[in-house]
Amino acid sequence: ATASDSKYKYTVTYQVSSSDKTLESVNVSVNDISDNSYIGNMNYNYSNKNKNISANDTADIDTISAMFTSIIDEIKSGLS
């Protein structure tokens, strides 16, 4: 799946457990929307509740972090 905002394009992959439709993990690759340059990567692991963001110095961390939370929430809402 993909998402975008005014600055970035987000390429999303995720895994859901087959038994109880629980979100297991989310991985998001972030690219600049203007030139498709790599900005960073974000991942979420349900088992240890960790969110990790790795981004270059030019990244708008607040913007990508807010989008990451929105992406996770949207996936979870689709599972219930």
N, CA, C and O atoms as CSV, one atom per row, in Angstrom:
chain,resi,resn,atom,element,x,y,z
A,1,ALA,N,N,0.844,-1.179,0.000
A,1,ALA,CA,C,0.000,0.000,0.000
A,1,ALA,C,C,0.887,1.240,0.000
A,1,ALA,O,O,2.052,1.179,0.393
A,2,THR,N,N,0.340,2.342,-0.434
A,2,THR,CA,C,1.077,3.601,-0.413
A,2,THR,C,C,0.207,4.697,0.187
A,2,THR,O,O,-1.022,4.625,0.178
A,3,ALA,N,N,0.878,5.697,0.700
A,3,ALA,CA,C,0.216,6.894,1.215
A,3,ALA,C,C,1.126,8.061,0.868
A,3,ALA,O,O,2.300,7.868,0.551
A,4,SER,N,N,0.589,9.258,0.930
A,4,SER,CA,C,1.435,10.424,0.670
A,4,SER,C,C,0.862,11.643,1.369
A,4,SER,O,O,-0.317,11.689,1.720
A,5,ASP,N,N,1.721,12.621,1.560
A,5,ASP,CA,C,1.312,13.926,2.051
A,5,ASP,C,C,1.995,14.956,1.158
A,5,ASP,O,O,2.476,14.599,0.082
A,6,SER,N,N,2.051,16.189,1.557
A,6,SER,CA,C,2.619,17.221,0.690
A,6,SER,C,C,4.130,17.098,0.514
A,6,SER,O,O,4.687,17.675,-0.420
A,7,LYS,N,N,4.804,16.355,1.399
A,7,LYS,CA,C,6.260,16.227,1.341
A,7,LYS,C,C,6.762,14.851,0.940
A,7,LYS,O,O,7.761,14.732,0.231
A,8,TYR,N,N,6.067,13.807,1.395
A,8,TYR,CA,C,6.625,12.465,1.307
A,8,TYR,C,C,5.658,11.437,0.734
A,8,TYR,O,O,4.438,11.585,0.799
A,9,LYS,N,N,6.261,10.378,0.165
A,9,LYS,CA,C,5.516,9.198,-0.269
A,9,LYS,C,C,5.904,8.073,0.681
A,9,LYS,O,O,7.084,7.887,0.980
A,10,TYR,N,N,4.927,7.335,1.146
A,10,TYR,CA,C,5.133,6.258,2.108
A,10,TYR,C,C,4.730,4.929,1.462
A,10,TYR,O,O,3.598,4.769,1.006
A,11,THR,N,N,5.664,3.987,1.431
A,11,THR,CA,C,5.372,2.656,0.914
A,11,THR,C,C,5.248,1.725,2.117
A,11,THR,O,O,6.191,1.554,2.890
A,12,VAL,N,N,4.069,1.131,2.258
A,12,VAL,CA,C,3.712,0.406,3.477
A,12,VAL,C,C,3.592,-1.089,3.214
A,12,VAL,O,O,2.934,-1.513,2.264
A,13,THR,N,N,4.237,-1.883,4.069
A,13,THR,CA,C,4.007,-3.321,4.105
A,13,THR,C,C,3.703,-3.682,5.560
A,13,THR,O,O,4.220,-3.061,6.488
A,14,TYR,N,N,2.866,-4.686,5.736
A,14,TYR,CA,C,2.547,-5.103,7.105
A,14,TYR,C,C,2.172,-6.576,7.140
A,14,TYR,O,O,1.814,-7.172,6.123
A,15,GLN,N,N,2.263,-7.148,8.336
A,15,GLN,CA,C,1.911,-8.550,8.543
A,15,GLN,C,C,0.849,-8.636,9.626
A,15,GLN,O,O,0.892,-7.924,10.630
A,16,VAL,N,N,-0.102,-9.525,9.393
A,16,VAL,CA,C,-1.196,-9.770,10.334
A,16,VAL,C,C,-1.187,-11.251,10.661
A,16,VAL,O,O,-0.997,-12.086,9.776
A,17,SER,N,N,-1.393,-11.581,11.934
A,17,SER,CA,C,-1.458,-12.999,12.305
A,17,SER,C,C,-2.702,-13.621,11.688
A,17,SER,O,O,-3.755,-12.987,11.621
A,18,SER,N,N,-2.578,-14.842,11.246
A,18,SER,CA,C,-3.713,-15.510,10.594
A,18,SER,C,C,-4.755,-15.986,11.593
A,18,SER,O,O,-5.926,-16.126,11.242
A,19,SER,N,N,-4.348,-16.236,12.828
A,19,SER,CA,C,-5.276,-16.806,13.799
A,19,SER,C,C,-6.263,-15.798,14.375
A,19,SER,O,O,-7.458,-16.083,14.466
A,20,ASP,N,N,-5.776,-14.626,14.763
A,20,ASP,CA,C,-6.690,-13.687,15.415
A,20,ASP,C,C,-6.682,-12.296,14.779
A,20,ASP,O,O,-7.167,-11.334,15.373
A,21,LYS,N,N,-6.135,-12.197,13.585
A,21,LYS,CA,C,-6.087,-10.937,12.846
A,21,LYS,C,C,-5.486,-9.787,13.656
A,21,LYS,O,O,-5.982,-8.660,13.634
A,22,THR,N,N,-4.413,-10.103,14.364
A,22,THR,CA,C,-3.674,-9.102,15.120
A,22,THR,C,C,-2.560,-8.553,14.247
A,22,THR,O,O,-1.884,-9.306,13.546
A,23,LEU,N,N,-2.375,-7.261,14.289
A,23,LEU,CA,C,-1.289,-6.646,13.555
A,23,LEU,C,C,0.029,-7.053,14.195
A,23,LEU,O,O,0.253,-6.785,15.375
A,24,GLU,N,N,0.902,-7.696,13.428
A,24,GLU,CA,C,2.186,-8.146,13.962
A,24,GLU,C,C,3.302,-7.147,13.710
A,24,GLU,O,O,4.112,-6.882,14.599
A,25,SER,N,N,3.351,-6.588,12.501
A,25,SER,CA,C,4.415,-5.642,12.190
A,25,SER,C,C,4.012,-4.737,11.035
A,25,SER,O,O,3.161,-5.075,10.212
A,26,VAL,N,N,4.662,-3.568,11.004
A,26,VAL,CA,C,4.463,-2.600,9.931
A,26,VAL,C,C,5.842,-2.080,9.539
A,26,VAL,O,O,6.673,-1.787,10.399
A,27,ASN,N,N,6.075,-1.971,8.249
A,27,ASN,CA,C,7.307,-1.385,7.744
A,27,ASN,C,C,6.928,-0.315,6.720
A,27,ASN,O,O,6.117,-0.559,5.826
A,28,VAL,N,N,7.516,0.861,6.859
A,28,VAL,CA,C,7.199,1.973,5.971
A,28,VAL,C,C,8.501,2.583,5.449
A,28,VAL,O,O,9.365,2.998,6.223
A,29,SER,N,N,8.620,2.628,4.142
A,29,SER,CA,C,9.748,3.293,3.496
A,29,SER,C,C,9.276,4.695,3.096
A,29,SER,O,O,8.188,4.855,2.543
A,30,VAL,N,N,10.097,5.702,3.378
A,30,VAL,CA,C,9.717,7.091,3.126
A,30,VAL,C,C,10.630,7.684,2.057
A,30,VAL,O,O,11.855,7.601,2.150
A,31,ASN,N,N,10.008,8.289,1.035
A,31,ASN,CA,C,10.753,8.952,-0.029
A,31,ASN,C,C,10.219,10.368,-0.226
A,31,ASN,O,O,9.038,10.636,-0.009
A,32,ASP,N,N,11.108,11.265,-0.638
A,32,ASP,CA,C,10.713,12.638,-0.943
A,32,ASP,C,C,9.792,12.618,-2.156
A,32,ASP,O,O,10.093,11.969,-3.157
A,33,ILE,N,N,8.674,13.323,-2.068
A,33,ILE,CA,C,7.698,13.294,-3.150
A,33,ILE,C,C,8.196,14.025,-4.400
A,33,ILE,O,O,7.778,13.700,-5.511
A,34,SER,N,N,9.085,15.007,-4.228
A,34,SER,CA,C,9.529,15.804,-5.377
A,34,SER,C,C,10.556,15.087,-6.252
A,34,SER,O,O,10.504,15.205,-7.477
A,35,ASP,N,N,11.482,14.349,-5.651
A,35,ASP,CA,C,12.524,13.699,-6.453
A,35,ASP,C,C,12.702,12.208,-6.137
A,35,ASP,O,O,13.622,11.570,-6.648
A,36,ASN,N,N,11.827,11.660,-5.300
A,36,ASN,CA,C,11.828,10.249,-4.924
A,36,ASN,C,C,13.090,9.823,-4.179
A,36,ASN,O,O,13.386,8.631,-4.099
A,37,SER,N,N,13.840,10.787,-3.630
A,37,SER,CA,C,15.033,10.431,-2.863
A,37,SER,C,C,14.633,9.777,-1.536
A,37,SER,O,O,13.581,10.074,-0.971
A,38,TYR,N,N,15.492,8.890,-1.061
A,38,TYR,CA,C,15.247,8.160,0.177
A,38,TYR,C,C,15.322,9.105,1.371
A,38,TYR,O,O,16.287,9.856,1.513
A,39,ILE,N,N,14.320,9.070,2.214
A,39,ILE,CA,C,14.274,9.886,3.425
A,39,ILE,C,C,14.511,9.027,4.660
A,39,ILE,O,O,15.241,9.430,5.566
A,40,GLY,N,N,13.901,7.849,4.703
A,40,GLY,CA,C,14.083,7.006,5.867
A,40,GLY,C,C,13.176,5.793,5.866
A,40,GLY,O,O,12.526,5.472,4.872
A,41,ASN,N,N,13.153,5.127,7.012
A,41,ASN,CA,C,12.361,3.922,7.188
A,41,ASN,C,C,11.773,3.926,8.598
A,41,ASN,O,O,12.388,4.406,9.550
A,42,MET,N,N,10.581,3.385,8.699
A,42,MET,CA,C,9.922,3.287,10.007
A,42,MET,C,C,9.397,1.865,10.152
A,42,MET,O,O,8.918,1.274,9.184
A,43,ASN,N,N,9.485,1.322,11.349
A,43,ASN,CA,C,8.878,0.022,11.574
A,43,ASN,C,C,8.286,-0.067,12.967
A,43,ASN,O,O,8.685,0.632,13.899
A,44,TYR,N,N,7.313,-0.964,13.062
A,44,TYR,CA,C,6.559,-1.183,14.293
A,44,TYR,C,C,6.469,-2.684,14.505
A,44,TYR,O,O,6.163,-3.434,13.578
A,45,ASN,N,N,6.737,-3.120,15.731
A,45,ASN,CA,C,6.652,-4.523,16.081
A,45,ASN,C,C,5.662,-4.665,17.227
A,45,ASN,O,O,5.878,-4.132,18.315
A,46,TYR,N,N,4.570,-5.391,16.975
A,46,TYR,CA,C,3.508,-5.520,17.970
A,46,TYR,C,C,3.965,-6.254,19.222
A,46,TYR,O,O,3.580,-5.874,20.328
A,47,SER,N,N,4.780,-7.301,19.076
A,47,SER,CA,C,5.126,-8.136,20.228
A,47,SER,C,C,5.879,-7.368,21.306
A,47,SER,O,O,5.705,-7.648,22.492
A,48,ASN,N,N,6.709,-6.410,20.917
A,48,ASN,CA,C,7.409,-5.623,21.939
A,48,ASN,C,C,6.986,-4.155,21.959
A,48,ASN,O,O,7.574,-3.336,22.666
A,49,LYS,N,N,5.956,-3.836,21.172
A,49,LYS,CA,C,5.356,-2.486,21.136
A,49,LYS,C,C,6.374,-1.402,20.774
A,49,LYS,O,O,6.247,-0.258,21.212
A,50,ASN,N,N,7.376,-1.759,19.981
A,50,ASN,CA,C,8.407,-0.788,19.598
A,50,ASN,C,C,8.089,-0.131,18.273
A,50,ASN,O,O,7.698,-0.791,17.310
A,51,LYS,N,N,8.264,1.185,18.239
A,51,LYS,CA,C,8.238,1.950,16.998
A,51,LYS,C,C,9.646,2.479,16.782
A,51,LYS,O,O,10.245,3.056,17.690
A,52,ASN,N,N,10.169,2.284,15.590
A,52,ASN,CA,C,11.506,2.770,15.256
A,52,ASN,C,C,11.428,3.642,14.023
A,52,ASN,O,O,10.776,3.295,13.039
A,53,ILE,N,N,12.093,4.769,14.085
A,53,ILE,CA,C,12.185,5.666,12.942
A,53,ILE,C,C,13.661,5.931,12.679
A,53,ILE,O,O,14.398,6.369,13.563
A,54,SER,N,N,14.073,5.660,11.459
A,54,SER,CA,C,15.422,5.943,11.016
A,54,SER,C,C,15.295,6.875,9.820
A,54,SER,O,O,14.727,6.501,8.794
A,55,ALA,N,N,15.828,8.100,9.950
A,55,ALA,CA,C,15.652,9.076,8.879
A,55,ALA,C,C,16.902,9.925,8.725
A,55,ALA,O,O,17.681,10.088,9.663
A,56,ASN,N,N,17.079,10.462,7.524
A,56,ASN,CA,C,18.241,11.303,7.293
A,56,ASN,C,C,18.055,12.686,7.930
A,56,ASN,O,O,16.971,13.013,8.412
A,57,ASP,N,N,19.097,13.472,7.927
A,57,ASP,CA,C,19.091,14.776,8.599
A,57,ASP,C,C,18.069,15.755,8.046
A,57,ASP,O,O,17.636,16.659,8.761
A,58,THR,N,N,17.677,15.597,6.795
A,58,THR,CA,C,16.742,16.547,6.178
A,58,THR,C,C,15.285,16.206,6.454
A,58,THR,O,O,14.396,16.984,6.106
A,59,ALA,N,N,15.025,15.072,7.067
A,59,ALA,CA,C,13.653,14.612,7.286
A,59,ALA,C,C,12.910,15.494,8.283
A,59,ALA,O,O,13.480,15.978,9.261
A,60,ASP,N,N,11.638,15.686,8.012
A,60,ASP,CA,C,10.738,16.360,8.949
A,60,ASP,C,C,10.159,15.267,9.853
A,60,ASP,O,O,9.138,14.655,9.539
A,61,ILE,N,N,10.822,15.045,10.961
A,61,ILE,CA,C,10.474,13.933,11.863
A,61,ILE,C,C,9.037,14.041,12.373
A,61,ILE,O,O,8.343,13.028,12.462
A,62,ASP,N,N,8.586,15.228,12.703
A,62,ASP,CA,C,7.213,15.385,13.194
A,62,ASP,C,C,6.199,14.929,12.155
A,62,ASP,O,O,5.220,14.260,12.485
A,63,THR,N,N,6.438,15.294,10.897
A,63,THR,CA,C,5.516,14.914,9.825
A,63,THR,C,C,5.501,13.413,9.606
A,63,THR,O,O,4.430,12.811,9.528
A,64,ILE,N,N,6.680,12.796,9.506
A,64,ILE,CA,C,6.689,11.361,9.237
A,64,ILE,C,C,6.228,10.547,10.443
A,64,ILE,O,O,5.631,9.482,10.282
A,65,SER,N,N,6.498,11.033,11.630
A,65,SER,CA,C,6.030,10.337,12.828
A,65,SER,C,C,4.502,10.370,12.918
A,65,SER,O,O,3.877,9.363,13.249
A,66,ALA,N,N,3.907,11.521,12.626
A,66,ALA,CA,C,2.445,11.635,12.653
A,66,ALA,C,C,1.817,10.728,11.596
A,66,ALA,O,O,0.799,10.086,11.856
A,67,MET,N,N,2.413,10.672,10.416
A,67,MET,CA,C,1.889,9.801,9.368
A,67,MET,C,C,2.028,8.344,9.770
A,67,MET,O,O,1.129,7.545,9.506
A,68,PHE,N,N,3.134,7.981,10.402
A,68,PHE,CA,C,3.349,6.605,10.850
A,68,PHE,C,C,2.255,6.180,11.819
A,68,PHE,O,O,1.700,5.089,11.690
A,69,THR,N,N,1.945,7.027,12.778
A,69,THR,CA,C,0.871,6.739,13.731
A,69,THR,C,C,-0.462,6.578,13.002
A,69,THR,O,O,-1.237,5.676,13.320
A,70,SER,N,N,-0.730,7.439,12.036
A,70,SER,CA,C,-1.971,7.353,11.262
A,70,SER,C,C,-2.053,6.054,10.473
A,70,SER,O,O,-3.109,5.424,10.410
A,71,ILE,N,N,-0.942,5.657,9.876
A,71,ILE,CA,C,-0.910,4.414,9.100
A,71,ILE,C,C,-1.211,3.220,10.004
A,71,ILE,O,O,-2.026,2.369,9.649
A,72,ILE,N,N,-0.570,3.148,11.155
A,72,ILE,CA,C,-0.797,2.040,12.096
A,72,ILE,C,C,-2.246,2.029,12.547
A,72,ILE,O,O,-2.873,0.970,12.580
A,73,ASP,N,N,-2.787,3.187,12.893
A,73,ASP,CA,C,-4.180,3.266,13.344
A,73,ASP,C,C,-5.152,2.822,12.255
A,73,ASP,O,O,-6.136,2.137,12.532
A,74,GLU,N,N,-4.868,3.219,11.011
A,74,GLU,CA,C,-5.757,2.828,9.903
A,74,GLU,C,C,-5.726,1.330,9.669
A,74,GLU,O,O,-6.768,0.718,9.433
A,75,ILE,N,N,-4.544,0.733,9.730
A,75,ILE,CA,C,-4.453,-0.725,9.560
A,75,ILE,C,C,-5.209,-1.421,10.680
A,75,ILE,O,O,-5.985,-2.341,10.422
A,76,LYS,N,N,-4.996,-0.998,11.909
A,76,LYS,CA,C,-5.677,-1.621,13.056
A,76,LYS,C,C,-7.198,-1.503,12.946
A,76,LYS,O,O,-7.918,-2.456,13.247
A,77,SER,N,N,-7.686,-0.346,12.518
A,77,SER,CA,C,-9.136,-0.159,12.415
A,77,SER,C,C,-9.742,-1.069,11.344
A,77,SER,O,O,-10.897,-1.478,11.460
A,78,GLY,N,N,-8.975,-1.384,10.314
A,78,GLY,CA,C,-9.450,-2.291,9.284
A,78,GLY,C,C,-9.498,-3.744,9.729
A,78,GLY,O,O,-10.155,-4.570,9.096
A,79,LEU,N,N,-8.811,-4.054,10.806
A,79,LEU,CA,C,-8.768,-5.430,11.311
A,79,LEU,C,C,-9.909,-5.742,12.270
A,79,LEU,O,O,-10.224,-6.911,12.493
A,80,SER,N,N,-10.525,-4.725,12.835
A,80,SER,CA,C,-11.555,-4.983,13.853
A,80,SER,C,C,-12.931,-5.096,13.244
A,80,SER,O,O,-13.908,-5.311,13.961
